[in-house]
């Protein structure tokens, strides 16, 4: 019979007549106890060994317990001091007795609590009275402590329980395994047992030569940490962006594409944003210094847009009482929202004229000269979506958002009527944070105004919505400061340890 | 978004409704006015969207609440007495030709009312008034004005005109010193704040009565006509660059003061023959309390709001919104002529009326339906290519980065050993940002390796190897483009570790090229950011696409790096 080295050693260390502890076996076999145990179990499976298990309780004194063996239990010291002060008949003042007993701090409370419990006397209105018949020399707990301190065992489980409650002893259980050789084991030893070869590494040679059949593989500590490696992974915000794109594609939306640097005409004028709107001052946007202007804008569209701004659209429409200048519209800027892509698509500039129905989206960066804080960066991902159909209603808008946000665990949507220059009706979207249950703003939406659609040549309804991707990510992952996530200040440790998002 | 502070006790008093603070906050939320917090004086701080500028005061919010509660219905127009005063307009600055006004009598201005009057002026200046450029408000104690009629039987008058900045002087508010208009803009603490509104003008705007100059719009009023708690009768004047705008700002102020118990009195605005366009020689009767009418189709109301309405329901919603509606039949279809009160500045199109109907009905009462239309979804080819490339980089062990498009010249060029004149990847004329807010973001990056180097620099305390990659935007100025900017997506990867070498970078680039079925060649080249002799041009299928090499020790030391870095960068579209 061939057995691994450790099993051979354990088998040889065992005896058929005397049961031996694992510790003894390990010592004789020159093995670590855990290796010996493992080998013994393997041998038991082969019926070569019998293992007899029983659970043993070990009781050890705590530091406090050790101390009381020397100086006596606090309640006994209190008893003794009160007895000496003459507290048998009438009470004696508690303060004096405590001082006489040399008790301070915690020990005072411990003494008082156990004094009464054990019937050594009573404390009433600051007077201590002792029971002269009490037998402090027969105190179960003290006797048990003394017994334990010299290494003997105590069987009275009530006393042990109360000592454990007082934190004077630690009890632990250990399994004692005793081993005897079975008849099969004896036979095997008599017939002869050989040591099988163990190898650390399975090699190509072992595999091709067939030697692997005769070797035993050494055991690893499979629970230990391995050496650190770096893995490639997608940026957490990018994972979020991908997830959003998946959801929107699944809902039938097609992705838009277009310039990041664009003329104000496409960013603002086509959206019926008056040129003197506060958001169009340079403080809010990133206008370009060089180059400054777009070369060409579609002339007929410029004319229609200007007319809408000046006069409105429809029979009794009105325009803004604001200046409008084509040169202003030609100024270049980093887009403040990706709605510029929507304007280009609706105008037929991006993919030619679009007939209803259509659904489009983009999840791309927009740029705003905002104050930097935990939730605002100068560059952010805007999620933009729009739907074009012959007729659309507010319930259509609500239903679309409900579907979208449900994918991210955000339910209980509320819609607050709002104002945007380019949509009417307009709604701010609020949703419940899946973890904090707080009602938070999660987007902005509406039905595009006629003053926007008519110049772009769209004669059906279009509804749209947008929100910051970072906001959705912070909601979904609990990230607290967006500056740690997006940009060159990112901590690689964050990228390496952030939970994967799917 | 505008924020106004409002005393809840004032709201209860002006609405006549005994709602506690919590109820008021709920009522306001339903109006779309959000409670932002308490002020130190225990007043509500309220925020709302900038369409309903008639709510910029406690009186305006109270009016909206009364409609919301059903206490008021339909259009309300306060009565006005006939004009006793005229504003003569004679040679005002051409840049600021318009004026309007009104008189309010019999006011009892307690502290709250005075505070509200100041607040509404500030808020209107900040919104419709476009920081006083488009419209500026002046409120004066009428009893301090002397405007004797020039001839028997004529009305009293003041004159809106212009003055040489240095000739005349007056005592401005919050001062005891006579100053010329130029002195006011030079050294008066409030005047200096608005100096830029007039400094380009040859002659400054000025308003006179019989005693002389008393107001210097849009900068500051004179001390003589200062409004105090004792003022009973007020003159309101507004000057600006647009007549409609100041007329409507004036309406909002008149409605507020009327709600405070004032009696409104009309003012004639008499333009001289030199006034621009349609106003030349005209006399305007102000305030402009005329309603306007929008015609709204019943079908459109139902199709947008998405539910059925009876005619009575439509009329009821209109009246609860402070509008009046009259049902009409036109070509067999139901329509409503809707009358809009003069304080509403946000109603441009019938859709704005439908929005009001929806708000009165309660948008949150509506069902939620997924639109019954069928479309096919899909990703753009460009974004699919970007994703596939990113997946390949990640599979090669690169940690994906997400850096900014905006950068500065120092990071983009100098710290990379590069000059914008260099004919090398990253060289080229920058697209620069106007009046940059921060020195860190002054241009768009021309390549992505500088951003990756910044990340490496910020993470020298983290474990190596650091294999970092990014796919993102880069741009250069390019006059052949319509926008004069050539934007492209760029792919950059860097290997930072003790034994990083050219071979490490090329090994990975080979895998990428093979995956996208590109024939890779790397003929030697020079790039100031890389070590000479260890730098190559990246060519895919013979086309120049980017650069690969070991970064120059100067660049590494500049970025506090103590390990070598090999890197590559190329245009994403070269993998197409």
Contacts between the chains, C-beta under 8 A, distances in Angstrom:
chain1	res1	chain2	res2	distance
A	228	B	463	6.7
A	230	B	397	6.7
A	230	B	399	7.2
A	230	B	463	7.3
A	230	B	465	5.9
A	230	B	466	7.4
A	230	B	467	6.6
A	231	B	397	6.6
A	232	B	393	6.8
A	232	B	394	4.0
A	232	B	395	6.6
A	232	B	396	6.4
A	232	B	397	4.3
A	232	B	398	4.7
A	232	B	399	5.9
A	232	B	400	7.2
A	232	B	467	6.9
A	232	B	469	7.9
A	233	B	394	6.0
A	233	B	399	6.3
A	233	B	400	6.6
A	234	B	390	6.7
A	234	B	394	5.8
A	234	B	400	4.7
A	235	B	400	4.5
A	235	B	401	6.3
A	235	B	402	4.4
A	237	B	402	5.5
A	238	B	390	7.3
A	238	B	400	6.0
A	238	B	402	6.0
A	242	B	387	7.3
A	245	B	379	6.6
A	245	B	383	7.6
A	248	B	377	6.8
A	249	B	377	4.0
A	249	B	378	6.2
A	249	B	379	6.2
A	250	B	377	6.5
A	251	B	377	6.5
A	252	B	374	7.1
A	252	B	375	4.1
A	252	B	376	6.4
A	252	B	377	4.5
A	253	B	375	7.4
A	253	B	377	5.0
A	254	B	375	7.3
A	254	B	376	7.1
A	254	B	377	5.9
A	254	B	378	5.2
A	254	B	380	8.0
A	255	B	378	6.7
A	255	B	379	4.9
A	255	B	380	4.1
A	255	B	383	5.8
A	256	B	380	7.1
A	257	B	380	4.5
A	257	B	382	5.5
A	257	B	383	7.1
A	259	B	483	6.2
A	259	B	485	7.8
A	259	B	487	6.3
A	260	B	405	6.9
A	260	B	473	6.0
A	260	B	475	7.8
A	260	B	487	5.8
A	261	B	431	6.7
A	261	B	444	7.4
A	261	B	475	6.7
A	261	B	483	5.6
A	261	B	485	4.5
A	261	B	487	6.3
A	262	B	483	6.7
A	263	B	483	7.0
A	276	B	130	5.5
A	276	B	133	7.9
A	276	B	134	6.7
A	278	B	127	7.9
A	278	B	130	7.5
A	282	B	434	6.4
A	282	B	435	6.0
A	283	B	437	7.7
A	286	B	406	7.5
A	286	B	433	5.3
A	286	B	434	7.7
A	287	B	433	7.4
A	287	B	434	4.3
A	287	B	435	7.8
A	288	B	431	6.3
A	288	B	432	6.9
A	288	B	433	6.4
A	288	B	434	6.1
A	288	B	485	7.7
A	289	B	432	4.6
A	289	B	433	6.1
A	289	B	434	4.0
A	289	B	435	7.5
A	290	B	429	7.8
A	290	B	430	7.8
A	290	B	431	7.1
A	290	B	432	4.8
A	290	B	477	6.6
A	291	B	431	7.1
A	291	B	477	5.8
A	291	B	479	7.7
A	291	B	483	7.4
A	291	B	484	3.6
A	291	B	485	6.3
A	292	B	434	7.8
A	293	B	484	7.6
A	294	B	482	6.0
A	294	B	483	5.2
A	294	B	484	7.4
A	295	B	482	5.1
A	295	B	483	7.7
A	295	B	484	6.8
A	296	B	482	5.7
A	312	B	348	5.5
A	312	B	349	6.3
A	313	B	349	7.1
A	314	B	349	6.1
A	314	B	350	6.9
A	315	B	295	7.0
A	316	B	292	8.0
A	316	B	293	6.8
A	316	B	294	5.2
A	316	B	295	5.9
A	316	B	350	7.1
A	317	B	348	6.2
A	317	B	349	4.9
A	317	B	350	8.0
A	318	B	292	7.9
A	318	B	348	4.7
A	318	B	349	7.5
A	319	B	348	7.3
A	320	B	348	7.8
A	321	B	242	4.8
A	321	B	244	4.1
A	321	B	245	5.3
A	322	B	134	8.0
A	322	B	242	7.6
A	332	B	483	6.1
A	332	B	484	7.4
A	332	B	485	7.0
A	334	B	405	7.5
A	334	B	406	7.7
A	334	B	433	7.7
A	334	B	444	7.8
A	356	B	373	7.8
A	357	B	373	3.9
A	357	B	374	6.9
A	357	B	375	5.5
A	358	B	375	6.2
A	359	B	373	8.0
A	359	B	375	4.4
A	359	B	377	6.9
A	365	B	405	6.8
A	365	B	473	7.7
A	367	B	405	7.5
A	367	B	406	7.4
A	369	B	437	5.3
A	378	B	404	7.3
A	378	B	406	6.6
A	378	B	441	6.4
A	379	B	404	5.2
A	379	B	405	6.2
A	379	B	406	6.8
A	387	B	371	6.3
A	387	B	373	7.5
A	389	B	371	6.2
A	389	B	373	5.1
A	391	B	303	5.1
A	392	B	371	6.6
A	393	B	303	6.1
A	393	B	304	5.9
A	393	B	305	6.7
A	393	B	306	3.1
A	393	B	369	7.9
A	394	B	304	6.5
A	394	B	305	5.7
A	394	B	306	5.2
A	394	B	358	6.6
A	394	B	363	6.1
A	394	B	366	5.7
A	395	B	306	3.9
A	395	B	307	7.6
A	395	B	366	5.0
A	395	B	367	5.0
A	395	B	368	5.9
A	395	B	369	4.6
A	396	B	306	6.9
A	396	B	369	6.0
A	396	B	370	7.6
A	396	B	371	4.2
A	398	B	366	6.5
A	398	B	367	7.8
A	398	B	368	4.1
A	398	B	369	7.6
A	399	B	367	7.9
A	399	B	368	4.3
A	399	B	369	4.3
A	399	B	370	4.4
A	399	B	371	6.8
A	400	B	370	6.5
A	400	B	371	6.4
A	402	B	368	5.0
A	402	B	370	7.9
A	403	B	370	5.8
A	414	B	364	6.6
A	415	B	363	5.8
A	415	B	364	6.0
A	416	B	29	7.6
A	416	B	32	6.1
A	416	B	34	8.0
A	417	B	32	5.0
A	417	B	355	7.2
A	417	B	358	7.3
A	417	B	359	5.1
A	417	B	363	5.8
A	418	B	32	6.7
A	418	B	49	5.3
A	419	B	49	3.5
A	419	B	50	6.5
A	419	B	51	3.7
A	419	B	52	7.7
A	419	B	346	7.3
A	424	B	349	7.4
A	424	B	351	4.7
A	424	B	352	5.8
A	424	B	354	7.8
A	424	B	355	5.2
A	425	B	304	7.3
A	425	B	351	7.8
A	425	B	354	7.3
A	425	B	355	4.3
A	425	B	358	5.6
A	425	B	359	8.0
A	425	B	363	7.1
A	426	B	49	7.9
A	426	B	355	7.8
A	427	B	363	7.1
A	447	B	304	6.8
A	447	B	351	7.9
A	449	B	349	6.8
A	449	B	351	6.4
A	450	B	349	5.9
A	450	B	351	6.3
A	451	B	348	7.1
A	451	B	349	6.6
A	485	B	402	7.9
A	486	B	402	5.6
A	486	B	404	7.8
A	487	B	402	7.5
A	487	B	403	6.0
A	487	B	404	5.4
A	488	B	403	5.4
A	488	B	404	7.0
A	488	B	451	5.6
A	488	B	454	3.9
A	488	B	455	5.2
A	488	B	458	6.5
A	489	B	458	6.1
A	490	B	401	7.0
A	490	B	402	7.6
A	490	B	455	6.3
A	490	B	458	7.7
A	491	B	458	7.7
A	491	B	459	6.9
A	491	B	462	7.5
A	492	B	399	6.8
A	492	B	455	7.5
A	492	B	459	4.5
A	492	B	462	4.5
A	492	B	466	6.4
A	492	B	468	8.0
A	493	B	462	5.8
A	495	B	399	5.5
A	495	B	400	7.9
A	495	B	401	7.8
A	496	B	399	7.1
